[in-house]
């Protein structure tokens, strides 16, 4: 037997021994028994009602697909809005520059007119 096979066999035997040791405690045994009972009843249901189980799986898959589609649409919407917001600062900056230039022109022409009025 190769070294890796011995290793894995040792791992499995060690896990089994560890599991057996933990079952020495009564509360652990009871918890394992309850878990095994739940699992057994679930498997029994699936074996007796495979069509219902498959239908439940389909419904769950459809719900997951619908949720994923909705989330994808929401992310696309948010991404679009973020891009729009990114475009706003350059537009605002340009508007402010234009306004500033217009105000300078108005002020300059007003001062020129005032200067002309003063000379007369």
C-alpha positions in Angstrom: 0.0 0.0 0.0 1.4 3.4 -1.0 2.1 6.1 1.6 -0.8 8.3 0.6 -3.3 5.4 0.8 -2.1 4.7 4.3 -2.5 8.3 5.2 -6.1 8.5 4.0 -7.0 5.2 5.6 -5.5 6.5 8.9 -7.6 9.7 8.4 -10.8 7.7 8.0 -10.1 5.4 10.9 -9.2 8.4 13.1 -12.4 10.2 12.2 -14.4 7.1 13.0 -12.6 6.6 16.3 -13.1 10.3 17.1 -16.8 10.1 16.3 -17.1 7.0 18.4 -15.4 8.7 21.4 -17.8 11.7 21.2 -20.8 9.4 21.3 -19.8 8.4 24.8 -21.5 11.5 26.1 -25.3 11.0 26.4 -26.3 14.5 25.1 -24.2 14.0 22.0 -25.8 10.6 21.3 -29.3 12.1 21.6 -28.4 15.0 19.3 -27.0 12.7 16.7 -30.0 10.4 17.0 -32.4 13.4 16.5 -30.4 14.6 13.5 -30.3 11.1 12.0 -34.1 10.8 12.5 -34.7 14.2 10.7 -32.5 13.1 7.9 -34.1 9.7 7.6 -37.6 11.2 7.5 -36.5 13.7 4.8 -35.0 10.9 2.7 -38.1 8.8 3.2 -40.3 11.7 2.0 -38.1 12.1 -1.2 -38.2 8.4 -1.9 -42.0 8.2 -1.5 -42.8 11.5 -3.3 -40.1 12.1 -5.9 -42.4 14.2 -8.1 -43.3 16.6 -5.3 -39.6 16.9 -4.4 -38.7 17.6 -8.1 -41.5 20.2 -8.3 -40.3 21.9 -5.1 -36.8 22.0 -6.6 -38.2 23.6 -9.7 -40.1 26.2 -7.8 -37.1 27.0 -5.7 -34.9 27.3 -8.8 -37.5 29.6 -10.4 -37.6 31.8 -7.3 -33.8 32.0 -7.3 -33.7 32.8 -11.0 -36.3 35.6 -10.5 -34.4 37.0 -7.6 -31.1 37.0 -9.5 -32.8 38.7 -12.5 -34.3 41.4 -10.2 -30.9 42.0 -8.5 -29.3 42.2 -11.9 -31.8 44.8 -13.1 -31.4 46.7 -9.8 -27.6 46.7 -10.2 -27.9 47.9 -13.8 -30.2 50.7 -12.7 -27.9 51.8 -9.9 -24.9 51.7 -12.3 -26.7 53.8 -14.8 -27.5 56.4 -12.1 -23.9 56.4 -10.9 -22.8 57.1 -14.4 -25.3 60.0 -14.7 -24.0 61.4 -11.4 -20.5 61.2 -12.7 -21.4 63.3 -15.7 -23.0 66.1 -13.6 -19.8 67.6 -12.2 -18.3 68.5 -15.6 -21.6 70.0 -16.7 -21.9 72.0 -13.5 -18.3 73.1 -13.9 -18.9 74.3 -17.4 -22.1 76.1 -16.4 -20.2 77.9 -13.6 -17.4 78.9 -16.0 -20.0 80.2 -18.5 -21.8 82.1 -15.8 -18.6 83.6 -14.5 -17.5 84.7 -18.0 -20.9 86.3 -18.6 -20.8 88.1 -15.2 -17.3 89.4 -16.1 -18.6 90.7 -19.4 -21.6 92.3 -17.8 -19.4 93.8 -15.1 -16.8 95.0 -17.6 -19.4 96.6 -19.8 -21.0 98.2 -16.8 -17.7 99.7 -15.6 -16.9 100.9 -19.1 -20.4 102.6 -19.3 -19.8 104.1 -15.8 -16.4 105.3 -16.8 -17.8 106.9 -20.0 -20.6 108.5 -17.9 -18.1 110.0 -15.5 -16.0 111.6 -18.3 -19.1 113.3 -19.7 
